């Protein structure tokens, strides 16, 4: 399952879009970073309690999004 997920994600093209769960009217980079950071924290907590390769893959993907949002925020400032 994990290999299939990696293969699927590797095949996707980067659209350079940021997805915000909270539904902010005009999300900025600050909000995108906060959202990604929170999602990574939730994914880590799930992996830490449930364990497993799939939960770890989800956490790594969320952490990558948080890192990308932080880098975009740092570049913009």
C-alpha positions, 0 to 999 in steps of 0.5 A: 500500500505504501509503495502504491501511494508513493508511486501515485504521489510521484506521478502527480504534477505540482499545481503550486496550489495551497489547500486551506481547510478552515475556509478563510476568505482570502488565505495568506501565506501565514494562514497556509503555514498555520494550517499545514503545521496543524495538519502535520501535528495531527498526522504525527499524533495519529502516527505516534498512537496508531503506528504503521507505515501508512500513518507514517507516510501520511505524516511525512507528506503533511510535514513536507507541506508544512516545510514548503509553506514555511519556506514560501512564508520565509521567502515572501518576508 
